[in-house]
Amino acid sequence: MQDRRDVIIVGAGIIGLCSALSCARRGLRVTVVDRAPRQRDGCSFGNAGMIVPSHFIPLAAPGMVTLGLKWMLDPESPFYIRPRPSLDLLRWGLGFFRAASAARVDRAAPVLRDLSLLSRQCYEELGFDIGLVKKGLLMLCKEERTLEEEAHVAQRAEALGIPAQVLDARQTAAADPGVTMYVHGSVFYPLDCHLSPSRLMTALETELETMGAELLHGHEVQGWEKGTRNGRALLTGLRAGNRLLSADEYVIAAGVWSDEMAQHLGLRLTMQAGKGYSLTLTSPRRLPELCSICTEARLAVTPMDGALRVGGTMELAGMDESISHRRVRGIIRSFPKYFPDFTEADFSGLQPWSGLRPVPPDGLPYLGRTRLWANLTVATGHAMMGLSLAAATGRIVADFVTDSTPPLDLALLSPDR
Ligand SMILES: Cc1cc2nc3c(=O)[nH]c(=O)nc-3n(C[C@H](O)[C@H](O)[C@H](O)COP(=O)(O)OP(=O)(O)OC[C@H]3O[C@@H](n4cnc5c(N)ncnc54)[C@H](O)[C@@H]3O)c2cc1C
């Protein structure tokens, strides 16, 4: 067991583990602290496993406010805000409304593109097997109008240097002949990838332990020790379980719980928990080769080592991980409409999984140093793209921790914004 560490990372989700790996590879002594046991199944495990440079438009985008209000009236819709008296929710809603402008999206898109492409490259270069499947993604569209809208997005993607091809129904069928897709057409994004998130998490933990990093599970961070150096406020330790741990540098990567943690340090990381569900067919009738998004239903469909995972829904209902069977029913009803080889009965008896995404109002992660604390880095708020952006996030966290210059302009992601 190490006594003094170079860096302590709070949170052993995908962001924490990727940050730990990048720090360990720079020769730092790393400890990762997580309150959950080693066998856990939080947000970084049951997700759809997609690495998606195609997702360069943040959640807060023009049209989303109207669409969200329409969906609120449908109990099986993919988006829902549980109305509740909450100042945090009000602050988040105002932030979302302000961010959902064309000008803002124009500024955010190149940043998300750069982060995504860097992340894809970092995953490719990890140097151990993570089961990365580099076959691309189909945005499946049942309606002609949706395909037209997605074709506009594809044009923007091309303009940003992300290859995209608009396919009609026949071309879509030819792109993945092992499964029937009942659609008007699709957009194919060849750079997108997929993998099994659990396999990735296990591979990262194994690699970290091989490198001598310490993974402290079952230790909840309950408080911080503070001091000063050269007139600047500094973190000098943290209390986790019955232990006092100290390091030169600290990283908060505690997913949707990061805001609560940051508030103990006088910081605000405004976020809502965006609950989503997934169902995994272990012996599917058919296995697509490509991952896909059922665009109108907002479903993500991913083949994973012989299984097939279907996930979706963005439900803002507070820190509540309970399963809404109505929303899960919405997923089960929508899926066979796109993939008619399957029936709703295929899902009977399956235990749905739920996870809480950390969703900031403007749809951009919080990534960087803060003004208040000289030795703290924040890495959270990746919403629907935590897995996708994790490898790049880890690399950038290691840049901050070692006082190196990150390879991208991260002003829009500042935790102080
Ligand atoms: C249905 C669904 C599908 C998704 N599909 C995709 C996808 O295809 N691609 C993609 O990129 N993203 C996807 N996502 C989003 C992705 O799963 C998340 O963005 C990502 O998992 C967030 O990772 P994280 O490390 O920030 O947080 P988490 O995985 O939540 O990890 C945070 C960790 O912090 C720990 N923690 C919290 N508080 C404390 C404390 N006080 N002390 C110690 N530890 C603490 C928690 O125990 C937890 O382990 C999906 C999400 C859902 C719900």
The ligand as a MOL file (V3000), in Angstrom:
LIG
                    3D

  0  0  0     0  0            999 V3000
M  V30 BEGIN CTAB
M  V30 COUNTS 53 58 0 0 0
M  V30 BEGIN ATOM
M  V30 1 C -28.8730 3.8930 -21.3420 0
M  V30 2 C -27.5470 4.5790 -21.4860 0
M  V30 3 C -26.8090 4.4110 -22.6520 0
M  V30 4 C -25.5870 5.0600 -22.8140 0
M  V30 5 N -24.8640 4.8380 -23.9490 0
M  V30 6 C -23.6840 5.4580 -24.1140 0
M  V30 7 C -22.8980 5.2190 -25.2720 0
M  V30 8 O -23.2450 4.4080 -26.1280 0
M  V30 9 N -21.7280 5.9060 -25.4360 0
M  V30 10 C -21.3040 6.8130 -24.4910 0
M  V30 11 O -20.2820 7.4280 -24.7010 0
M  V30 12 N -22.0160 7.0360 -23.3590 0
M  V30 13 C -23.1840 6.3830 -23.1490 0
M  V30 14 N -23.9070 6.6010 -22.0150 0
M  V30 15 C -23.4050 7.5950 -21.0420 0
M  V30 16 C -22.2640 7.0160 -20.1960 0
M  V30 17 O -22.6690 5.7720 -19.6670 0
M  V30 18 C -21.9140 7.9850 -19.0620 0
M  V30 19 O -21.6420 9.2570 -19.6150 0
M  V30 20 C -20.6770 7.5280 -18.3030 0
M  V30 21 O -20.8270 6.2100 -17.8510 0
M  V30 22 C -20.3940 8.4450 -17.1200 0
M  V30 23 O -19.1970 7.9740 -16.5450 0
M  V30 24 P -18.5950 8.6430 -15.2390 0
M  V30 25 O -17.3030 7.9670 -14.9720 0
M  V30 26 O -18.6050 10.1250 -15.3870 0
M  V30 27 O -19.6550 8.3520 -14.0760 0
M  V30 28 P -20.0600 6.9870 -13.3580 0
M  V30 29 O -19.9060 5.8150 -14.2190 0
M  V30 30 O -21.3950 7.2540 -12.7470 0
M  V30 31 O -18.9640 6.8570 -12.2080 0
M  V30 32 C -18.9490 7.7210 -11.1160 0
M  V30 33 C -18.4060 6.9350 -9.9200 0
M  V30 34 O -18.2350 7.8360 -8.8020 0
M  V30 35 C -18.4980 7.1240 -7.6270 0
M  V30 36 N -18.8140 8.0460 -6.5470 0
M  V30 37 C -19.8290 8.9320 -6.4760 0
M  V30 38 N -19.8060 9.6090 -5.3240 0
M  V30 39 C -18.7440 9.1380 -4.6280 0
M  V30 40 C -18.1930 9.4180 -3.3470 0
M  V30 41 N -18.7280 10.3580 -2.5330 0
M  V30 42 N -17.0980 8.7550 -2.9380 0
M  V30 43 C -16.5270 7.8010 -3.7360 0
M  V30 44 N -17.0260 7.4860 -4.9690 0
M  V30 45 C -18.1090 8.1490 -5.4030 0
M  V30 46 C -19.6870 6.2450 -8.0070 0
M  V30 47 O -19.7910 5.1350 -7.1250 0
M  V30 48 C -19.3510 5.8490 -9.4410 0
M  V30 49 O -18.7070 4.5870 -9.5170 0
M  V30 50 C -25.1110 5.9320 -21.7970 0
M  V30 51 C -25.8250 6.0690 -20.6070 0
M  V30 52 C -27.0330 5.3990 -20.4420 0
M  V30 53 C -27.7690 5.5670 -19.1440 0
M  V30 END ATOM
M  V30 BEGIN BOND
M  V30 1 1 1 2
M  V30 2 1 2 3
M  V30 3 2 2 52
M  V30 4 2 3 4
M  V30 5 1 4 5
M  V30 6 1 4 50
M  V30 7 2 5 6
M  V30 8 1 6 7
M  V30 9 1 6 13
M  V30 10 2 7 8
M  V30 11 1 7 9
M  V30 12 1 9 10
M  V30 13 2 10 11
M  V30 14 1 10 12
M  V30 15 2 12 13
M  V30 16 1 13 14
M  V30 17 1 14 15
M  V30 18 1 14 50
M  V30 19 1 15 16
M  V30 20 1 16 17
M  V30 21 1 16 18
M  V30 22 1 18 19
M  V30 23 1 18 20
M  V30 24 1 20 21
M  V30 25 1 20 22
M  V30 26 1 22 23
M  V30 27 1 23 24
M  V30 28 2 24 25
M  V30 29 1 24 26
M  V30 30 1 24 27
M  V30 31 1 27 28
M  V30 32 2 28 29
M  V30 33 1 28 30
M  V30 34 1 28 31
M  V30 35 1 31 32
M  V30 36 1 32 33
M  V30 37 1 33 34
M  V30 38 1 33 48
M  V30 39 1 34 35
M  V30 40 1 35 36
M  V30 41 1 35 46
M  V30 42 1 36 37
M  V30 43 1 36 45
M  V30 44 2 37 38
M  V30 45 1 38 39
M  V30 46 1 39 40
M  V30 47 2 39 45
M  V30 48 1 40 41
M  V30 49 2 40 42
M  V30 50 1 42 43
M  V30 51 2 43 44
M  V30 52 1 44 45
M  V30 53 1 46 47
M  V30 54 1 46 48
M  V30 55 1 48 49
M  V30 56 2 50 51
M  V30 57 1 51 52
M  V30 58 1 52 53
M  V30 END BOND
M  V30 END CTAB
M  END
